[in-house]
């Protein structure tokens, strides 16, 4: 589910991918825009995670000619886990929060089946 783009009910197409260190500034901007307080430690945790235990997915969209972070979500890789972080730009991306949650849960369950 990470290798394709998704059409949202309203808004731009989004592309999901694993978060990486270069997303830090985009995460900071998104969280600030949504009024979500985050310490430097919390932001670092979004970009520095153990991919054997946790996954962080970044939603990107072309905004004003540039790839922009429009959502971020995180989940522990446990078959019963639920996303513990979902932040999206709701003004631009109607439906992204639900899509991001579905992608996270599916990835956690797929990982659990492969590890069993």
MMTF fields as JSON, N, C-alpha, C and O atoms, coordinates in Angstrom:
{
  "mmtfVersion": "1.0.0",
  "mmtfProducer": "UNKNOWN",
  "numBonds": 463,
  "numAtoms": 464,
  "numGroups": 116,
  "numChains": 1,
  "numModels": 1,
  "chainsPerModel": [1],
  "groupsPerChain": [116],
  "chainIdList": ["A"],
  "bondAtomList": [4, 2, 8, 6, 12, 10, 16, 14, 20, 18, 24, 22, 28, 26, 32, 30, 36, 34, 40, 38, 44, 42, 48, 46, 52, 50, 56, 54, 60, 58, 64, 62, 68, 66, 72, 70, 76, 74, 80, 78, 84, 82, 88, 86, 92, 90, 96, 94, 100, 98, 104, 102, 108, 106, 112, 110, 116, 114, 120, 118, 124, 122, 128, 126, 132, 130, 136, 134, 140, 138, 144, 142, 148, 146, 152, 150, 156, 154, 160, 158, 164, 162, 168, 166, 172, 170, 176, 174, 180, 178, 184, 182, 188, 186, 192, 190, 196, 194, 200, 198, 204, 202, 208, 206, 212, 210, 216, 214, 220, 218, 224, 222, 228, 226, 232, 230, 236, 234, 240, 238, 244, 242, 248, 246, 252, 250, 256, 254, 260, 258, 264, 262, 268, 266, 272, 270, 276, 274, 280, 278, 284, 282, 288, 286, 292, 290, 296, 294, 300, 298, 304, 302, 308, 306, 312, 310, 316, 314, 320, 318, 324, 322, 328, 326, 332, 330, 336, 334, 340, 338, 344, 342, 348, 346, 352, 350, 356, 354, 360, 358, 364, 362, 368, 366, 372, 370, 376, 374, 380, 378, 384, 382, 388, 386, 392, 390, 396, 394, 400, 398, 404, 402, 408, 406, 412, 410, 416, 414, 420, 418, 424, 422, 428, 426, 432, 430, 436, 434, 440, 438, 444, 442, 448, 446, 452, 450, 456, 454, 460, 458],
  "bondOrderList": [1, 1, 1, 1, 1, 1, 1, 1, 1, 1, 1, 1, 1, 1, 1, 1, 1, 1, 1, 1, 1, 1, 1, 1, 1, 1, 1, 1, 1, 1, 1, 1, 1, 1, 1, 1, 1, 1, 1, 1, 1, 1, 1, 1, 1, 1, 1, 1, 1, 1, 1, 1, 1, 1, 1, 1, 1, 1, 1, 1, 1, 1, 1, 1, 1, 1, 1, 1, 1, 1, 1, 1, 1, 1, 1, 1, 1, 1, 1, 1, 1, 1, 1, 1, 1, 1, 1, 1, 1, 1, 1, 1, 1, 1, 1, 1, 1, 1, 1, 1, 1, 1, 1, 1, 1, 1, 1, 1, 1, 1, 1, 1, 1, 1, 1],
  "groupList": [{"groupName": "UNK", "atomNameList": ["N", "CA", "C", "O"], "elementList": ["N", "C", "C", "O"], "formalChargeList": [0, 0, 0, 0], "bondAtomList": [1, 0, 2, 1, 3, 2], "bondOrderList": [1, 1, 2], "singleLetterCode": "X", "chemCompType": "L-PEPTIDE LINKING"}],
  "groupTypeList": [0, 0, 0, 0, 0, 0, 0, 0, 0, 0, 0, 0, 0, 0, 0, 0, 0, 0, 0, 0, 0, 0, 0, 0, 0, 0, 0, 0, 0, 0, 0, 0, 0, 0, 0, 0, 0, 0, 0, 0, 0, 0, 0, 0, 0, 0, 0, 0, 0, 0, 0, 0, 0, 0, 0, 0, 0, 0, 0, 0, 0, 0, 0, 0, 0, 0, 0, 0, 0, 0, 0, 0, 0, 0, 0, 0, 0, 0, 0, 0, 0, 0, 0, 0, 0, 0, 0, 0, 0, 0, 0, 0, 0, 0, 0, 0, 0, 0, 0, 0, 0, 0, 0, 0, 0, 0, 0, 0, 0, 0, 0, 0, 0, 0, 0, 0],
  "groupIdList": [1, 2, 3, 4, 5, 6, 7, 8, 9, 10, 11, 12, 13, 14, 15, 16, 17, 18, 19, 20, 21, 22, 23, 24, 25, 26, 27, 28, 29, 30, 31, 32, 33, 34, 35, 36, 37, 38, 39, 40, 41, 42, 43, 44, 45, 46, 47, 48, 49, 50, 51, 52, 53, 54, 55, 56, 57, 58, 59, 60, 61, 62, 63, 64, 65, 66, 67, 68, 69, 70, 71, 72, 73, 74, 75, 76, 77, 78, 79, 80, 81, 82, 83, 84, 85, 86, 87, 88, 89, 90, 91, 92, 93, 94, 95, 96, 97, 98, 99, 100, 101, 102, 103, 104, 105, 106, 107, 108, 109, 110, 111, 112, 113, 114, 115, 116],
  "secStructList": [7, 6, 6, 1, 3, 3, 7, 7, 1, 3, 3, 7, 7, 3, 3, 3, 3, 3, 7, 7, 4, 4, 4, 2, 2, 2, 2, 2, 2, 2, 2, 2, 2, 6, 6, 7, 7, 7, 7, 2, 2, 2, 2, 2, 2, 2, 2, 1, 7, 7, 6, 6, 6, 3, 3, 3, 3, 3, 3, 3, 3, 3, 3, 6, 6, 3, 3, 3, 3, 3, 3, 3, 3, 3, 3, 3, 1, 7, 6, 6, 7, 7, 7, 1, 3, 3, 3, 3, 7, 6, 6, 6, 3, 3, 6, 2, 2, 2, 2, 2, 2, 2, 2, 2, 2, 2, 2, 2, 2, 2, 2, 2, 2, 2, 2, 7],
  "xCoordList": [0.807, 0.0, 0.848, 0.326, 2.144, 2.985, 3.508, 4.072, 3.333, 3.953, 3.007, 3.292, 1.906, 0.972, 0.415, 0.623, -0.288, -0.924, -2.417, -2.959, -3.066, -4.476, -5.249, -4.8, -6.406, -7.332, -8.198, -8.823, -8.239, -9.072, -10.437, -10.565, -11.463, -12.78, -12.737, -13.453, -11.899, -11.715, -10.266, -9.779, -9.595, -8.202, -7.281, -7.732, -5.996, -5.027, -4.799, -5.174, -4.192, -3.753, -2.626, -1.819, -2.58, -1.517, -0.733, -1.26, 0.521, 1.408, 1.88, 2.334, 1.775, 2.22, 3.612, 3.925, 4.443, 5.775, 6.26, 5.716, 7.304, 7.901, 8.542, 9.139, 8.41, 9.017, 10.53, 11.07, 11.193, 12.659, 13.114, 12.339, 14.37, 14.942, 14.687, 14.48, 14.702, 14.502, 13.077, 12.807, 12.169, 10.792, 10.625, 9.544, 11.653, 11.557, 10.966, 10.063, 11.452, 10.932, 9.465, 8.672, 9.098, 7.707, 6.791, 5.674, 7.261, 6.471, 6.304, 5.215, 7.379, 7.326, 6.292, 5.482, 6.326, 5.382, 3.94, 3.047, 3.713, 2.365, 1.817, 0.681, 2.61, 2.149, 1.884, 0.903, 2.738, 2.526, 1.255, 0.481, 1.041, -0.149, -1.422, -2.432, -1.395, -2.554, -2.656, -3.608, -1.695, -1.733, -1.406, -1.843, -0.634, -0.236, 1.139, 2.119, 1.231, 2.544, 3.419, 2.962, 4.673, 5.602, 7.002, 7.487, 7.626, 9.008, 9.948, 9.545, 11.187, 12.183, 12.318, 12.495, 12.234, 12.323, 11.18, 11.405, 9.962, 8.811, 8.932, 8.571, 9.436, 9.65, 10.727, 10.58, 11.795, 12.864, 12.34, 12.756, 11.436, 10.869, 10.087, 10.008, 9.511, 8.791, 9.73, 9.335, 10.939, 11.857, 12.933, 13.645, 13.066, 14.05, 13.335, 13.139, 12.949, 12.193, 12.818, 13.516, 12.566, 13.061, 12.035, 10.945, 12.348, 11.362, 10.953, 10.028, 11.626, 11.213, 10.109, 9.426, 9.929, 8.958, 7.893, 6.839, 8.167, 7.272, 7.372, 8.405, 6.282, 6.309, 5.721, 4.746, 6.327, 5.828, 5.66, 6.6, 4.451, 4.134, 3.855, 3.188, 4.386, 4.263, 3.357, 3.538, 2.405, 1.553, 2.031, 2.127, 2.325, 2.849, 1.857, 1.164, 1.798, 0.936, 1.617, 2.368, 1.358, 1.911, 1.095, -0.061, 1.708, 1.059, 1.902, 3.091, 1.266, 1.962, 3.288, 4.306, 3.253, 4.413, 5.503, 6.575, 5.253, 6.281, 5.661, 4.524, 6.42, 5.978, 5.942, 6.955, 4.777, 4.558, 3.998, 3.162, 4.471, 3.933, 2.526, 2.346, 1.536, 0.155, -0.417, -1.556, 0.374, -0.077, 1.045, 2.014, 0.902, 1.859, 1.092, 0.181, 1.484, 0.867, 1.874, 2.839, 1.658, 2.585, 1.809, 0.723, 2.414, 1.813, 2.92, 3.919, 2.744, 3.648, 3.3, 2.133, 4.292, 4.069, 3.627, 4.387, 2.389, 1.747, 0.39, -0.276, -0.04, -1.287, -2.534, -3.553, -2.474, -3.639, -3.488, -4.37, -2.386, -2.12, -3.051, -3.517, -3.296, -4.022, -3.056, -2.127, -3.256, -2.366, -2.343, -3.389, -1.142, -1.033, -0.783, -0.85, -0.498, -0.287, -0.923, -0.605, -1.802, -2.313, -2.554, -3.371, -1.831, -2.01, -2.076, -1.181, -3.133, -3.289, -3.722, -4.3, -3.431, -3.902, -5.349, -5.589, -6.293, -7.701, -8.291, -9.31, -7.666, -8.173, -7.929, -8.723, -6.845, -6.484, -6.838, -6.953, -7.013, -7.048, -8.223, -8.02, -9.412, -10.588, -10.494, -10.328, -10.6, -10.536, -9.171, -9.043, -8.139, -6.784, -6.605, -5.916, -7.189, -6.994, -7.452, -6.76, -8.611, -9.117, -8.232, -7.933, -7.817, -6.94, -5.617, -5.135, -5.032, -3.758, -3.896, -3.022, -4.964, -5.193, -5.314, -4.747, -6.047, -6.2, -4.862, -4.578, -4.043, -2.729, -1.848, -1.164, -1.859, -1.047, -1.461, -0.611, -2.745, -3.231, -2.907, -2.485, -3.098, -2.795, -1.307, -0.951, -0.451, 0.997, 1.359, 2.17, 0.781, 1.076, 0.632, 1.348, -0.531, -1.03, -0.221, 0.053, 0.155, 0.978, 2.316, 2.806, 2.902, 4.169, 4.012, 4.883, 2.925, 2.696, 2.572, 3.1, 1.884, 1.749, 3.087, 3.367, 3.913, 5.224, 6.162, 7.013, 5.997, 6.879, 6.465, 7.254, 5.232, 4.72, 5.299, 4.968],
  "yCoordList": [-1.203, 0.0, 1.264, 2.366, 1.107, 2.296, 2.703, 3.788, 1.857, 2.143, 2.808, 2.84, 3.329, 3.956, 5.252, 5.574, 5.973, 7.195, 6.94, 5.999, 7.788, 7.607, 8.872, 9.984, 8.682, 9.779, 9.943, 8.984, 11.133, 11.422, 11.941, 12.435, 11.837, 12.36, 13.842, 14.277, 14.601, 16.017, 16.363, 16.119, 16.921, 17.293, 16.655, 15.976, 16.87, 16.35, 14.847, 14.27, 14.233, 12.84, 12.822, 13.748, 11.755, 11.63, 10.353, 9.364, 10.407, 9.261, 8.911, 9.779, 7.644, 7.171, 6.578, 5.89, 6.861, 6.26, 6.235, 6.911, 5.434, 5.397, 6.739, 7.376, 7.153, 8.415, 8.277, 7.197, 9.375, 9.401, 10.707, 11.647, 10.73, 11.867, 13.206, 14.217, 13.219, 14.474, 15.019, 16.14, 14.247, 14.698, 15.537, 16.078, 15.655, 16.331, 17.739, 18.091, 18.53, 19.901, 19.882, 20.688, 18.975, 18.861, 18.445, 18.95, 17.517, 17.113, 18.28, 18.513, 19.007, 20.166, 21.177, 21.686, 21.464, 22.417, 21.921, 22.684, 20.643, 20.08, 20.138, 20.564, 19.713, 19.72, 21.142, 21.383, 22.07, 23.468, 24.025, 24.717, 23.725, 24.208, 23.656, 24.358, 22.422, 21.79, 22.126, 21.709, 22.868, 23.253, 22.113, 22.103, 21.149, 19.997, 20.282, 20.353, 20.445, 20.71, 19.46, 18.35, 19.653, 18.523, 18.992, 20.019, 18.225, 18.519, 18.011, 17.242, 18.437, 17.937, 16.423, 15.728, 15.905, 14.46, 13.737, 12.712, 14.254, 13.623, 13.659, 12.696, 14.759, 14.847, 13.864, 13.207, 13.771, 12.818, 11.388, 10.565, 11.09, 9.737, 9.384, 8.214, 10.391, 10.143, 9.765, 9.031, 10.248, 9.961, 8.949, 8.474, 8.612, 7.621, 6.524, 6.627, 5.485, 4.394, 3.067, 2.996, 2.04, 0.707, 0.048, -0.294, -0.139, -0.683, -2.126, -2.638, -2.787, -4.132, -4.076, -5.072, -2.899, -2.766, -1.706, -1.73, -0.785, 0.359, 0.841, 0.695, 1.416, 2.003, 3.408, 3.658, 4.301, 5.673, 5.942, 5.8, 6.332, 6.582, 8.064, 8.714, 8.557, 9.957, 10.043, 9.281, 10.944, 11.192, 12.484, 13.535, 12.371, 13.502, 13.887, 13.032, 15.182, 15.662, 16.832, 17.577, 16.994, 18.154, 19.405, 19.538, 20.296, 21.545, 22.7, 22.811, 23.55, 24.701, 24.281, 24.957, 23.168, 22.721, 22.019, 21.751, 21.716, 21.039, 19.88, 19.969, 18.787, 17.665, 18.138, 18.582, 18.038, 18.572, 17.484, 16.68, 17.473, 16.547, 17.024, 18.134, 16.171, 16.522, 15.576, 15.742, 14.587, 13.677, 12.805, 12.535, 12.368, 11.433, 10.545, 10.989, 9.281, 8.333, 7.312, 7.017, 6.765, 5.783, 4.684, 4.9, 3.487, 2.331, 1.371, 1.245, 0.688, -0.391, -1.601, -1.815, -2.38, -3.545, -4.739, -5.676, -4.674, -5.701, -5.967, -5.018, -7.229, -7.505, -6.888, -6.756, -6.512, -5.911, -4.408, -3.767, -3.854, -2.429, -1.547, -1.927, -0.382, 0.677, 1.841, 1.994, 2.657, 3.811, 4.683, 4.987, 5.083, 5.952, 7.401, 8.297, 7.633, 8.99, 9.107, 8.333, 10.053, 10.418, 11.919, 12.425, 12.616, 14.062, 14.333, 13.94, 15.004, 15.325, 16.777, 17.386, 17.304, 18.631, 18.475, 18.192, 18.652, 18.408, 19.4, 19.112, 20.565, 21.566, 21.151, 21.474, 20.445, 20.039, 18.603, 18.252, 17.763, 16.32, 15.623, 14.802, 15.927, 15.269, 13.765, 13.328, 12.972, 11.522, 10.926, 9.703, 11.752, 11.226, 10.522, 9.503, 11.019, 10.398, 8.938, 8.064, 8.676, 7.305, 6.437, 5.295, 6.961, 6.211, 5.891, 4.761, 6.857, 6.658, 5.606, 4.752, 5.659, 4.655, 3.26, 2.303, 3.138, 1.837, 1.295, 0.109, 2.147, 1.727, 1.27, 0.252, 2.008, 1.639, 0.283, -0.57, 0.089, -1.172, -2.331, -3.396, -2.132, -3.196, -3.557, -4.735, -2.552, -2.825, -3.576, -4.501, -3.205, -3.893, -5.347, -6.233, -5.597, -6.973, -7.797, -8.972, -7.206, -7.908, -8.278, -9.39, -7.367, -7.634, -8.78, -9.644, -8.791, -9.851, -11.21, -12.205, -11.263, -12.548, -13.036, -14.234, -12.125, -12.501, -12.967, -13.832, -12.386, -12.721, -14.011, -14.6, -14.442, -15.634, -16.924, -18.006],
  "zCoordList": [0.0, 0.0, 0.0, -0.168, 0.187, 0.231, -1.141, -1.288, -2.138, -3.426, -4.416, -5.613, -3.946, -4.866, -4.282, -3.112, -5.124, -4.642, -4.499, -5.078, -3.724, -3.397, -3.711, -3.433, -4.29, -4.548, -3.31, -2.858, -2.767, -1.596, -2.049, -3.169, -1.191, -1.57, -1.956, -2.858, -1.27, -1.592, -1.287, -0.182, -2.251, -2.032, -3.045, -3.967, -2.875, -3.833, -3.656, -2.635, -4.644, -4.508, -3.481, -3.414, -2.678, -1.686, -1.948, -2.458, -1.589, -1.703, -0.311, 0.434, 0.041, 1.348, 1.216, 0.244, 2.214, 2.255, 3.684, 4.557, 3.912, 5.241, 5.553, 4.686, 6.797, 7.224, 7.242, 7.485, 6.983, 7.036, 7.673, 7.85, 8.002, 8.734, 8.049, 8.72, 6.735, 6.005, 6.14, 5.709, 6.727, 6.936, 8.194, 8.431, 8.992, 10.284, 10.166, 10.926, 9.245, 9.095, 8.671, 9.157, 7.775, 7.344, 8.478, 8.597, 9.322, 10.485, 11.441, 11.966, 11.664, 12.569, 12.061, 12.836, 10.756, 10.169, 10.28, 10.649, 9.961, 10.024, 11.448, 11.657, 12.424, 13.81, 14.298, 15.002, 13.934, 14.333, 13.702, 14.363, 12.434, 11.732, 12.368, 12.421, 12.849, 13.473, 14.961, 15.622, 15.491, 16.901, 17.839, 18.989, 17.351, 18.167, 18.751, 18.01, 20.068, 20.661, 20.569, 20.838, 20.189, 20.095, 20.481, 20.006, 21.339, 21.724, 20.642, 19.77, 20.702, 19.751, 19.878, 18.877, 21.114, 21.331, 20.624, 19.981, 20.734, 20.088, 18.568, 17.891, 18.038, 16.596, 16.138, 15.108, 16.903, 16.568, 16.582, 15.766, 17.499, 17.582, 16.317, 15.942, 15.658, 14.413, 13.264, 12.357, 13.298, 12.188, 12.544, 11.659, 13.817, 14.248, 15.013, 16.224, 14.313, 14.9, 14.473, 13.462, 15.239, 14.926, 14.002, 14.459, 12.723, 11.78, 12.063, 11.432, 12.999, 13.401, 14.449, 14.687, 15.084, 16.165, 15.941, 16.578, 15.044, 14.873, 13.431, 12.778, 12.954, 11.618, 11.694, 12.403, 10.958, 10.844, 9.354, 8.572, 8.981, 7.578, 7.384, 8.189, 6.3, 5.924, 4.692, 3.742, 4.696, 3.533, 2.869, 3.502, 1.584, 0.823, -0.274, -0.827, -0.58, -1.664, -2.355, -1.726, -3.645, -4.353, -4.006, -4.408, -3.27, -2.863, -3.395, -3.096, -4.183, -4.781, -5.436, -5.291, -6.15, -6.915, -6.13, -6.672, -4.868, -4.056, -3.286, -2.822, -3.152, -2.324, -0.868, -0.325, -0.25, 1.091, 2.0, 1.587, 3.243, 4.235, 4.6, 5.101, 4.342, 4.685, 5.745, 6.179, 6.157, 7.193, 7.701, 6.991, 8.939, 9.538, 10.5, 11.199, 10.517, 11.424, 11.895, 11.191, 13.089, 13.655, 14.366, 14.903, 14.35, 15.012, 15.404, 14.695, 16.54, 16.919, 16.059, 15.732, 15.697, 14.841, 15.663, 15.911, 16.07, 16.879, 16.222, 15.809, 16.113, 15.399, 16.019, 15.342, 17.281, 17.931, 18.139, 18.711, 17.682, 17.901, 17.074, 16.0, 17.603, 16.915, 16.734, 17.527, 15.715, 15.534, 16.785, 17.358, 17.204, 18.372, 17.977, 18.82, 16.714, 16.212, 14.837, 13.934, 14.677, 13.353, 13.37, 14.14, 12.511, 12.361, 10.863, 10.115, 10.431, 9.015, 8.842, 9.743, 7.676, 7.307, 6.835, 5.661, 7.725, 7.425, 6.434, 5.806, 6.286, 5.352, 3.907, 3.024, 3.667, 2.306, 1.978, 0.803, 2.989, 2.731, 3.405, 4.3, 3.001, 3.558, 3.32, 2.182, 4.382, 4.278, 4.528, 4.589, 4.678, 4.853, 6.197, 6.255, 7.258, 8.576, 8.563, 9.086, 7.968, 7.909, 7.013, 7.361, 5.878, 4.973, 5.652, 5.567, 6.315, 7.007, 8.109, 8.257, 8.868, 9.917, 9.309, 9.837, 8.205, 7.544, 7.051, 7.214, 6.455, 5.957, 7.117, 7.012, 8.212, 9.372, 9.945, 10.2, 10.144, 10.711, 9.773, 10.224, 8.491, 7.533, 7.561, 7.522, 7.626, 7.69, 8.961, 8.912, 10.1, 11.362, 11.31, 11.778, 10.748, 10.664, 9.662, 9.909, 8.56, 7.57, 8.199, 8.004, 8.942, 9.609, 10.605, 10.696, 11.341, 12.348, 11.656, 12.155, 10.518, 9.801, 9.274, 9.311, 8.785, 8.252, 9.363, 9.15, 10.549, 11.673, 12.384, 13.124, 12.156, 12.864, 12.314, 12.8]
}
